[in-house]
Amino acid sequence: MERMTVFGRMVTLNRRVILAASLALSLAGCGSNLLNNKENAETHARPAIWQHQHQFVRIESQDRDSILVPANDHPANFSANLIRKMLDSLEVQFEGEAKPVAMFSPEELEILGAAVSRGLAQAGPREDVTFAIAGVHPPSGSRVISTGRLFVENDRLNLIIGALHEPYPESADPSGPLFAPGSRKYTAPDQGKTNAGWAIMGKIGMQHKTGGAIASDVVTRPDWLILNPTPDTFREATKMWEESAQYQSEQQKMHQKIEEIEQSIEQIKQTPASGAPATAAGPMELDNIEQRLQFLQQLKNKGLIDDAEFRTKKQEILDRF
């Protein structure tokens, strides 16, 4: 009788252990689903910084895989103008094409410059700025899409490219792989292929990420660019942009002056001649004529008008005598 009692207690205990284990596994599964759902919700929890149809610039959680991902240097203060200059310096060489082409069009640069600057300023240490943007690019001249992931680490702007100038059909699925941004996780290319059929041209202030998920991986990532925000190339680009803006301003002023001279000459031509004998020009009028002639000479010296135009305008001014 005593043996039966002990046996019964053991059976009851085993049942309780099995029940507890099942319950623990069930709760663990629920917890895992809750965590996964939470991560998925957090990935796109923020509203997009910029969005047009399926295109976007937004803040997302870092992509985390088997590798230990360091925290980003966020929030980061990168001006829209600086981001435009860095992205504008990037050129891509496609297989079978004679010349490299710009990675981003002027319209794309305007959008990315402003939106990425805002995103980096708002992102936290565990967040990246991702984008999917479409534009028209040579040589095909058709609408293509590019995607990427941006973040700041060690004061350098990192760009991981996802899609690059891929055909962009109107029926594209926004949840499909075409809209996936780049990933920190390295994926080896298919056998017999070195890359996706393109290569980013080397520039001053740009380098490729080297290293994989583990120490033994010594790989160069063609899709992962590290951009230095203060190299000589960007300073030169800024100087050229400022000089170009100044030149355009001066040229606009020159054109206004030419229009004023032409209007003045036209008024003189339309003034009816009187029967009175011609009188000598006054001192102020002579000064005005001299200033116009000097201005014409400046236009010619700067190459804004050619010799024929110079002679014609000069003669028109002198004809007033």
Beta strands, then each sheet from edge to edge (+ up, - down):
strand 1: 50-52
strand 2: 55-61
strand 3: 91-94
strand 4: 101-102
strand 5: 127-136
strand 6: 143-153
strand 7: 156-161
strand 8: 166-167
strand 9: 198-200
strand 10: 206-210
strand 11: 220-227
sheet 1: 1+ 2- 5+ 6- 7+ 11- 10+
sheet 2: 1+ 2- 5+ 6- 8+
sheet 3: 4+ 3- 9+
end
